[in-house]
Amino acid sequence: MIKESFSHLLNGNYSLDSLEMASIQHEVDAETLAIDALQLAIDELQLKLKSHESKRQDYKALLSPLRRGVVPPEILGEIFRYALEPYPVNDVGLVCKSWRAIALTTPSLWQTVEMPTPSDAPVNVKKLQTWTARAGMLPKRVNITGLDARYQCQCHQIDEDICRLASPELIRFLTNGPVLDEVTIQCHSHHCLDRLFGLIKSDENALSRSWDSIRHLALEIEEWAAPTPEPEWWCLNNLPPVSSLLLEFPPDPIFPGDILPALPSLDGLTSLHIVCDWPNRWILRNLRSCRNLEEVVLDSTQSARMDGFFTDVPTPVLLPKLQVLRFLQMENRGEDTRILRYLRMPALRTLELQYQEYQDYQDEDDEDESPDTPDKLELYRDILRMLSGADRVVDLKQLHLEYLPITSKGLLRILAILPSLTFLELAKIDVDRELLAIAREVDKPLLPLLRHLKIHDNRGAFDVDDVCQYLAGRKASVTEVGPDCVERLDMAVSRQWLPRGTRPDESGQAMELRGVGVLVDIGFSD
């Protein structure tokens, strides 16, 4: 409230004389000074408030669950294991003493020792020993490279002692060191491995506790040691008694498969993963030596694997225990699956065919066309031969197809000869949109035992509503003689093929399919 002597002036339009105007201006100046003083006091209080809030936050940080030990060290160690996966485990020890102590006493953080960086320095065996010791009794994985800083090794040309894998300390670690579960060795040529394995075998006094305990061994050879392949690599004949083996070899030098180095008889091997584009004849030679295999992975590294069957017809290879067969990164021009015609796999349950990711643009002048038809007739014949004759595949349960370029007619022809399938995955396949329309016209039910359909579509090949409607139609046509077994649908589709704002998981057709008892999960792939 203003002073009482001026309050009556607020209730009327009075003219002010010079004395009144001077008095009022004096009061305005006084109030301005008072406001400035209060603002200054407020600013000071604000600074004090911020200071106290900062101190309070620091004190509260000291009372955090981590500092108070509320989170048990075992749980914190598991958090470290998941959070540090893409980062060096050493980083967690730089945060504080307690974190370092927990990290050092969490064995799972030290299970894997990655030393893949090429270097001219010797292999850091002390790190191998320290990390594996901290892993305690847990399975241990070791990754070692024998490449120098130039990603090479001249041990077979200059001096064997310059090879990083020839280190006496490394030999002792691999013989008298800790029990190892998985070992990966990367080298320039097979001479590096010949030297390493020779030194391990030559130590007669060594217990070979580490070497003989290896369950999975991965050998990655970068280059050929000579222009012409040597028919025998000493290292392949002196492998530890592993049950799982990965072989990554240099590109095929265009030589017949029967003169390339191959594996000896390995009856204890149950899993074999081959990464190279060597011919099918060579693949068959290796599989024939490993009759107890349960899983085989053939990775063509996006190169065209040629058949290699020149004049004679190979004798079929019997793999009585094989349950999983995967073809990875097949080039569309290759003949990888031709090997199916010569494999006898009565126990096979899972087949995966993954092709090289297709290119939207193709040179019109490219003469290297696919040897197969758009309907994939040769692939169909490969699978048909796999299903025929003695010791044939009789109960294939899972089929995974990825990046397969094929017509609807060709795909349906293949699926029609696989009635035992309970799981089908169509991942990014290049197929026209007539697939389900043609499937509806087939008299005999397609895949009558199918329980789980998984589709990853980034080409706009499948319409969500059409897929749901097709599966719902199968349920509607159920009879006692021919029941429908579909229980689950998983789909991932690209947003670019749908109208903006569309939520396919909540479409009417998806809800209808759920209504007949099918678990439906539809999301976006991008």
Buried (B, 14 or more C-beta within 10 A) or exposed (E): EEEEEEEEEEEEEEEEEEEBEEBBEEEEEEEEEEEEEEEEEEEEEEEEEEEEEEEEEEEEEEEEEBEEEEBEBEEBBBBBBEEBEEEEBEEBBEEEEEBBEBBBEBBBBBBBBBBEEBEEEEBBBEEBBEBBEBBBEBEBBBBBBBBBEEEEBBBBEEEBEEBBBBBEBBBBBBBBBBBBBBBBBBBBBBBBBBBBBBBBBEBEEBEBBBBBBBBBBBBBBBBBBEEEBBEEBBBBEBBBEBBBBBBBBBEBEEBEBBEBBBBEEBEEBBBBBBBBBBBBBBBBBBBBBBBBBBBBBBBBBBBBBBBBBEEEEBEBBBBEBBBBBBBBBBBBBBBBBBBBBBBBBBBBBBBBBBBBEBEEEEEEEEEEEBBBEEBBEBBBBBBBBBBEEEBBBEEBBBBBBBBBBBBBBBBBBBBBEBBBBBBBBBBBBBBBEEBBEBBEEEEEBBBBBBBBBBBBBBBEBBBBBBBBBBBBBBBEEEEEEEEBEBEBBBBBBBEEBBEEEBEBBEBEBBEBBBEBEBEBEBEBBE
